Amino acid sequence: MQEEWKYSINLTQAIDPHPVAGNRRINITYRHYRDGFHPRNTPRCPCGVPAVLRVVTKKRENWGRYFWMCHAGNVHGDGGLQTQVM
């Protein structure tokens, strides 16, 4: 699912071509991961399954907000779907 904001890429004066591909294929994707986003910090559902981060897509008061949702879906039975809106 695509986020609602536009990515920005830091400006650079020059791009060094790849030693094999030359300038035919340039990957300008930049990722910066925060320590807090390490998988060990991922919330877990009471059923023990790691949660996934989702975005509310219904046009209501929480539209565009993110929430944690159990990754097991409806599989784990009596635990139900546990969510935490951010």
C-alpha positions as CSV (number, residue, x, y, z in Angstrom):
1,M,0.0,0.0,0.0
2,Q,1.4,3.4,-1.0
3,E,1.9,6.0,1.7
4,E,0.2,9.4,1.5
5,W,3.4,11.5,1.4
6,K,6.0,12.1,-1.3
7,Y,9.5,10.8,-0.7
8,S,12.3,13.2,-1.0
9,I,15.8,12.3,-2.0
10,N,18.8,14.3,-0.8
11,L,20.4,16.5,-3.5
12,T,23.8,15.4,-4.8
13,Q,26.2,17.1,-7.1
14,A,27.2,14.0,-9.1
15,I,26.2,10.3,-9.3
16,D,29.0,7.8,-9.7
17,P,28.1,5.2,-12.3
18,H,28.0,1.6,-11.4
19,P,31.3,-0.2,-12.4
20,V,29.5,-2.9,-14.5
21,A,26.1,-1.3,-15.5
22,G,27.5,2.2,-16.1
23,N,24.8,4.8,-16.2
24,R,22.2,2.5,-17.7
25,R,20.6,1.7,-14.3
26,I,20.8,4.0,-11.4
27,N,19.1,3.2,-8.1
28,I,18.5,6.3,-6.1
29,T,16.5,4.8,-3.3
30,Y,17.7,5.9,0.1
31,R,16.6,4.2,3.3
32,H,17.4,5.3,6.8
33,Y,16.2,2.9,9.5
34,R,15.8,4.1,13.1
35,D,17.0,1.9,15.9
36,G,13.4,1.9,17.3
37,F,12.2,0.2,14.1
38,H,14.2,-2.9,14.7
39,P,12.1,-6.1,14.5
40,R,12.8,-6.8,18.2
41,N,10.6,-3.7,18.9
42,T,7.7,-4.8,16.8
43,P,4.5,-5.1,19.0
44,R,3.0,-8.5,19.4
45,C,-0.6,-9.5,19.6
46,P,-1.7,-11.2,22.8
47,C,-1.7,-14.4,20.8
48,G,2.1,-14.0,20.4
49,V,2.2,-13.3,16.7
50,P,4.1,-10.1,15.6
51,A,1.8,-7.3,14.5
52,V,1.9,-5.5,11.2
53,L,1.6,-1.8,10.7
54,R,-1.5,-0.8,8.6
55,V,-3.2,2.4,7.5
56,V,-6.9,3.3,7.9
57,T,-8.3,3.6,4.3
58,K,-12.0,4.2,5.1
59,K,-13.0,7.8,4.8
60,R,-13.9,8.4,8.5
61,E,-12.3,10.2,11.4
62,N,-9.3,7.9,11.6
63,W,-8.6,8.0,7.8
64,G,-4.8,8.0,7.1
65,R,-3.8,7.0,10.6
66,Y,-1.7,4.0,11.2
67,F,-2.4,1.1,13.6
68,W,-0.9,-2.2,14.6
69,M,-2.8,-5.3,13.6
70,C,-2.3,-9.0,14.4
71,H,-0.6,-10.6,11.4
72,A,-2.4,-13.9,12.0
73,G,-5.7,-12.4,10.9
74,N,-8.6,-14.5,11.9
75,V,-6.6,-17.7,12.2
76,H,-5.8,-17.7,15.9
77,G,-9.4,-18.2,17.1
78,D,-10.5,-16.7,20.5
79,G,-8.0,-13.9,20.6
80,G,-9.7,-11.9,17.8
81,L,-8.0,-9.0,16.0
82,Q,-6.2,-6.8,18.4
83,T,-5.5,-3.2,17.2
84,Q,-3.9,-0.1,18.5
85,V,-4.5,3.1,16.6
86,M,-1.6,5.5,16.6
